[in-house]
Amino acid sequence: MKPENNKEIAWINSLKGGCIILVVLYHVVLPGYANTVDYLTAGTLPAKIWIAFNDTLSPLRMPAFFFVSGLLASDAIINRQWKQVFTSRVTNLFYLYFLWGLIQWLMINGVSGEIMGKQLSGNLNAAWAATPAEFIKLMLLAMSSSWYLYALALFFVFAKLFHRFKPALMLMAVGLNYAAICNVIPGWGPESLSQYFVFFLFGVFYSSTLIRWSEWHRGNGWRWATLIALAAVHALLGLPESIFMCTLAILFCIAACRLLNRLFTLRWLNWTGKNTLQIYVLHRIFIEFFGMSTILFATGHDLFASQAFSMLWAVAFPAVMVGVCIGCSVAVWTLLNHGPGKGLFIYPKLLRMKLHG
């Protein structure tokens, strides 16, 4: 690949890196950090800013992640045969989803839960399933911390099966999105699958169009203005995370990432974007352990009664915890990703195919 092409696609890794950081931040802030705000004796404003910042980024975080995933899968969906892509694009994702769902269940419920006696989140999640039957049920409903992998596999299958019927497929995806944001679909797992399918399809079928629209020049002004107007109407109707708001967020971030890569060398962020898998599957375990342990320690020792500690917690905890969990995830991956340990991060048959390919 020519150097200019390498420079051109760097924004993709920047966007992926930014998205995974925002995913970790989301899990750090909600619900653990947010639940400590009532105990603070100082720093309430910084804490509320963190929570508001986290909420404000909702139209970007997962839509952008699925958009760039669809972009990267588009050639395999449109141009490749099933036998060329099934193992890497479907089997591998299902394998990783169920493998890490099981690991998270054993670590979070079996280890962290036994040590802490409490769980960080009250949400229904496979990681806190009481029985194997409940675990399997929640995993099949995408109600797992690793649901993104499950979604990618399902989205790929549906997109490839019906890519020749693009208008009908897009219409169905838009309908599912509205059903999700209108709270018609029960359960956060099925709701998430329904809400984000359309953004994966945007990446598969319309990535070049959205990339052109993201360019900052006068010719795109009317497109941005139209999207802003439609997003405003939806917000007034009580639908702040509409397709239009999410599309605006994606366009803005494509433009921002392309600009930043022209101005700076974003090696760390782009490396993170290339290595989202290990951070994604591991970070929730560390959030559950470190988040709960620090909260229990702080409340047990009445540290929130100290204004200095409360202010430090309010200002620094989210950023520090994000750094700690990403660092620990990368460190554990570095230690495990050798020999048989590689099978934790890639389907073993696919690994053998790559070694002999």
MARROGU-596811 format. One record per residue: residue in three letters; x, y, z of N, C-alpha, C in turn. Coordinates in steps of 0.05 Angstrom, whole numbers, plus 5000, padded with zeros to 4 digits. Example, Ala and Ser with C-alpha at 12.3 -4.5 7.8 and 13.67 -1.06 7.14 Angstrom:
% MARROGU-596811
ala526448865156524649105156526449345156
ser525749555142527349795143525850015157
% end
This chain:
% MARROGU-596811
met501749765000500050005000501750255000
lys501150444984502650694981502450855007
pro504551015013504551175038502151355040
glu501351485017499051665019496451515026
asn496251265017493951105024493951035053
asn496350975063496650915092495651155108
lys496551395099495751635113492751675111
glu491551615088488751655084487051475102
ile487851225106486251045122486851065152
ala488751225160489451245189487051345205
trp485351505193483051605208481251385217
ile481151165202479450935210480350825237
asn483050785240484050695266483650905288
ser483951155280483451365300480551355310
leu478751325292475851315299475351065316
lys476450835309476050595325477250625352
gly479650745353480950795379479350975397
gly478351195385476651375401474151235411
cys472951065394470450935402470950735425
ile473050585424473550395446474150535472
ile475450765471475950915495473251015506
leu471551105489468951205498467250975509
val467450735498466050495509467050435537
val469650445541470750395568469750615587
leu469850865578468951085595465951045603
tyr464350965583461550925589461150715611
his462650495610462350285630463550375657
val465450555657466650655682464650845695
val463451025680461651225691458951115700
leu457850945683455150835690455350535694
pro454350445717453050605738454950665762
gly457250535763458950555787459550835796
tyr460950985779461751265786459251435791
ala457251405774454751565777453451525804
asn453551275814452251215839453651335863
thr456151425860457651545882457051845885
val455751965866455352255866453952345892
asp451952195900450452275924452152275950
tyr454352135949456052115973458152335974
leu458552485952460652685950460052925968
thr462053025982461753265998463053505983
ala464153455960465253665943465553545915
gly465653715895466153625867463653525853
thr461353605863458853515850458653605821
leu459553855816459453965789461253805770
pro463753765776465453595758464253315753
ala463153195774461952935771459652935752
lys457953145754455653165736456553225708
ile458753375705459853425678460753165665
trp462152995680462952735670460552575660
ile458452565677456052415670454652525646
ala454452795645453152925622454852885596
phe457452895599459252845576458852565566
asn458652375584458152095576455552065561
asp453452195572450752175559450752315532
thr452152545530452152695505453352535482
leu455252365489456752215468455251965459
ser452851915470451351675463450751665433
pro450051885419449551865391452051805374
leu454351805386456851745371457951475376
arg458151395402459751175410459250915394
met456950795396456450545382455750585353
pro454250795345453750835316456350855300
ala458251005310460751035296462350775295
phe462250625317463550365318462450175297
phe459750165295458549995276458850095248
phe458850355244459350465217462050375206
val464150415223466850345213467150035210
ser465649885227465749595224464449505198
gly462249645191460949585165462749665142
leu464049885144465949975123468049765118
leu469249655140471349465138470349185128
ala467749135131466548885123465348895095
ser465249135083463649165058464648995035
asp467248975032468348805010467648515014
ala467848415039467248135044464248085040
ile462548275046459648245042458848255013
ile459948434998459048484971460448324950
asn463048274954464748164933465847884938
arg465847794963467047534969465047314971
gln465947064966464246834969464046754999
trp461946615006461546535034463946375044
lys464946185028467146015037469646175042
gln469946405030472346565035472246725061
val469846775071469546955093468046845117
phe466746615115465046525136466646475162
thr468946345160470446285184471446535198
ser472546725183473646965195471547165204
arg469347185189467447395194465047305211
val464547045212462246945227463046755249
thr464346535242465046335263466846465284
asn468846615275470746745293469346925313
leu467447085304465947265322464147125341
phe462746925332461046765350462746625371
tyr465046515362466846375380467846565402
leu468746805394469846995414467647095432
tyr465247135421463047235438462347035460
phe461946785453461246595474463546525492
leu466046515481468346465498468646675519
trp468646925510469147145529466647205546
gly464347135537462047145554462346955578
leu463346715572463746515593465946605612
ile468246705601470446805618469447035636
gln467947215625466947445641465047345663
trp463347155656461547045676463146915699
leu465146755692466746625713468346825729
met469447035717471047225731469447425746
ile467247535734465747745747463847635768
asn462347425761460447305780461847115799
gly463646955788464846745805467146845823
val468747035813471047125828470547395841
ser469947605824469547875835467047875854
gly464947735845462547735862462947605888
glu464547385889465047245914466747415933
ile468647565921470447725937469047975948
met467548105929466348365937463648325951
gly462248115944459648075955457448245942
lys458248415923456448595909457248605880
gln455448715863456048755835455949055829
leu457549145810457749425804455249525790
ser454149355773451749435758449349275766
gly447049405766444549265772443149165747
asn444349225723443049145698443048835695
leu441048735681440948455675443148395655
asn444948215662447348165646448147875649
ala449047755627450047475629452247445649
ala453847655653456147645672455247595700
trp452647655706451647615733449347405734
ala449347235714447347025713447546835737
ala445246765748445246595772445646295765
thr444846215741445045935733446145915705
pro447245675697448045645669445845685649
ala443345605656441145645637440545935633
glu440646095655440246385652442546505636
phe444946415640447246515625446846475595
ile446146235587445746175559443446345547
lys441346375562439046535553439846825548
leu441246935568442047215565444147255543
met445847055539447847075517446447075490
leu444446905487442946885462441347145457
leu440647285478439147535475440947775473
ala443547725470445547945467445748115493
met444948005515445148155540447648075555
ser449848135542452548075553454348315548
ser456348345564458248565560459648555534
ser459748325521461148285495459148285472
trp456748405476454648385456455448495428
tyr457248675427458148795402459148575383
leu460648375393461648165376459347995365
tyr457347945381454947795372453547955351
ala453248215355451948385336453348385309
leu456048405310457548405285457148155269
ala457147925282456647675268453847665256
leu451847735272449047735261448747935239
phe449848165242449548375222450848285196
phe453248165198454648075174452947865159
val451847675174450247465161447847585147
phe446347755160444047875148444748055124
ala446848205127447648385105448548225081
lys450048005085450947855063448747695050
leu446947585066444647435055442847605037
phe442547865045440548025032441648285019
his444348285014445548525003444548594975
arg443448394961442348454934439548594936
phe438448594960435848724964436248964983
lys438149134975438949354992436649535001
pro434849624983432749804993430949685015
ala430249425011428549295031430149255057
leu432649185055434349145078434649405094
met435149625080435349885093432749975106
leu430549925092427949995104427449835129
met428049585129427749425154429449525176
ala432049595170433849685190432949955202
val431850135185430850385195428450335213
gly426650155205424350085222425149975249
leu427249805249428249695274429449915292
asn430850105279431950325294429850485308
tyr427750555294425550715306424150555328
ala423850295324422550125344424250125370
ala426950125366428750125389428650385404
ile428950615390429050865404426350955415
cys424250825405421550875416420850685439
asn422850515446422450335469420350125464
val420050035439418049835432419149555438
ile421849525435423149265437424049215465
pro423149005478423948945506426748835509
gly428148915530430748815536432948975522
trp435049055537437049225526438749095504
gly438948825505440448685484439048695457
pro436648585455435148605430434748895421
glu434349075440434049355433436549465420
ser438949395430441449485419441849375391
leu441349115387441548995361439849145341
ser437449205349435549335331436349625325
gln437449755345438050045341440450085323
tyr442449905324445049965310445449825284
phe443649655276443949515250444149705227
val442649925228442550115206445250245202
phe446750285224449350425221451450235209
phe451249975215452949775202452449785172
leu449849795164449249795136450150055123
phe450050275137451250525126454150485119
gly455650345136458450295131458750105107
val457049905105457249715083456649835056
phe454449985055453350075029453950375022
tyr454250535043454450825038456850955051
ser458950805056461250925069462551145052
ser462851095026464151295009462451545008
thr459751515008458051745008458351915034
leu458351775056458551925082461352045085
ile463351915074466052035075466152285059
arg464852285035464652535019463152755034
trp460952675047459252865061460752985085
ser462752845095464152935119466153155112
glu466753195087468753395079467653675085
trp469453835096468554105104468854295080
his466754315064466754515042463854595038
arg463554815023460954945021458854765008
gly459754584989457854414976456354224994
asn457554165017456253985036454454135057
gly454454395055453054555075450054485077
trp448754455054445854395054445354115065
arg447253935061446853665072446953665103
trp448953805114449253835143446753985154
ala445954195140443654345150441154185151
thr440754015130438353835130438453635152
leu440753515157441053325179440553455206
ile441653705209441253845234438353905239
ala436953995218434054055220432453805228
leu433053585214431653335220432253235248
ala434753255257435553175284434153345304
ala433853615299432453795317429553715320
val428253655298425453575299425153315315
his426853125311426752875327427252925356
ala429053105363429653175391427153295404
leu425853475389423353595399421153395404
leu421253175388419252965391420052765413
gly422352815426423352635447424952405438
leu426252435414427952225403430752335398
pro432252395419434852525416436952355402
glu436752085404438651905391437651815364
ser436551995348435451925322437651855302
ile436851735280438751665259440251915250
phe438852135249439952385238442052505257
met441552495283443552585302445952405302
cys445552145301447751965300449451995274
thr448052035252449452085227451152335228
leu450052545239451552795243454152745259
ala453752595281456052535298458252375283
ile457352185266459252025250460652205230
leu459252375217460452555197462552735210
phe461752855233463653035248466152885256
cys465852645265468252495275469952395252
ile468852325229470452255206472152495199
ala470852735197472252975190474453045210
ala473753015236475753085257478052895256
cys477552635253479752435253481552475229
arg480452535206482052585182483752835186
leu482653045197484153285202486353245222
leu485753105244487753055265490152885254
asn489552695236491652535225493352695205
arg492252905193493853075176495653255192
leu494753335216496253525233498153385252
phe497453145262499053015283499652725276
thr501552615291502052325289500752195313
leu498552065308496851945329497551655333
arg500051595339500951315340499451155361
trp499251265385498051115407495151075402
leu493651275393490851245387490351055364
asn491951075343491650895320492350605327
trp494350575345495050295354492650195370
thr491450355387489150275402486850195383
gly486550345362484450275342484850015328
lys487349935325488049675313487649445332
asn487549505358487449295378485049335397
thr482749385384480349425401479349165414
leu479848935400478648685410479448625439
gln482048625444483048545470482048745492
ile481948995485480949195504477949145509
tyr476449095488473649055490472848815507
val474148585503473348345517474448335546
leu476548485552477748475578477048705597
his476348935586476149165603473949145624
arg471749015617469448995636470248845662
ile471948645659472848495682474348675701
phe476148845691477749025708475949245719
ile474049345704472249545714470649435738
glu469749195735468149075757469849035782
phe472348945778474048895801475049155814
phe476449315797477549565808475449765816
gly473349785800471249975806469849915833
met469049665836467649585860469449595884
ser471949515881473849505903474449795913
thr474749985894475350255903472850385916
ile470550335905468050445916467650335944
leu467950065948467649945974469650055994
phe472150085984474250196002473550476011
ala472750645991472150925997469750946017
thr467650796012465350816029465950686056
gly467450466056468050326081469750496100
his471450666089473250836105472251126106
asp469751166098468451426100470151646086
leu471451576064473151776050471651996037
phe469151946029467552146016466852376035
ala467252336061466852556080468952766077
ser471152696065473352886060472753036034
gln472753306036472253466012474553435992
ala476953416002479253385983479053125968
phe478452905982478152645969475752655949
ser473552765958471152775941471752925915
met473253155918473953315894475753155876
leu477753025887479652865871478152635857
trp476352505871474752285860473052385837
ala471652615842469852715821471352795796
val473652915799475153015776476752795762
ala478052615777480052435765479152145761
phe477252055777476651765777475951665749
pro474251785733473551665707476051645689
ala477651855687479951855669482051645678
val482551645705484451455715483551165712
met480951115717479950835714480050745685
val479450925667479550855638482450775631
gly484350945640487150875634488050615647
val487250565672488050325686486850075672
cys484250085664482949855652483949805624
ile484550005609485749965582488549855585
gly490149975603492849875607492949585617
cys491149515635491049235645490149045623
ser488249135607487348965585489548905565
val491049115558493249075539495448905552
ala496048945577498048795591497348495592
val494848435599493948155601494048025573
trp493148175553493248075525496148015517
thr497948185524500848145518501847895531
leu501047845555501947605569500647345558
leu498147365551496647125543496947055513
asn497547245497497447215468499947065457
his500446835468502746675459501846375460
gly502846225441502245935440499245885441
pro498445705459495545645462493845885470
gly495146075483493646315491492546485468
lys493746455444492646595421489746505415
gly489046265424486346165419484246315435
leu485146495454483246665468482346905452
phe483846965431483347205416482847155386
ile482846905378482246845350481346545349
tyr479446485332478546215329480846035321
pro481445815336483845655331484145565302
lys481945485289482245395261483145625243
leu482145865249482946105234485846165239
leu486746125263489646165270491345975254
arg490545725253492045525237492045595208
met489845685198489745765170491645995164
lys491846185183493646405178496546315180
leu497146135198499946035201500845885177
his498945745164499645575140498945715114
gly497845955116496846085092498846265079
% end
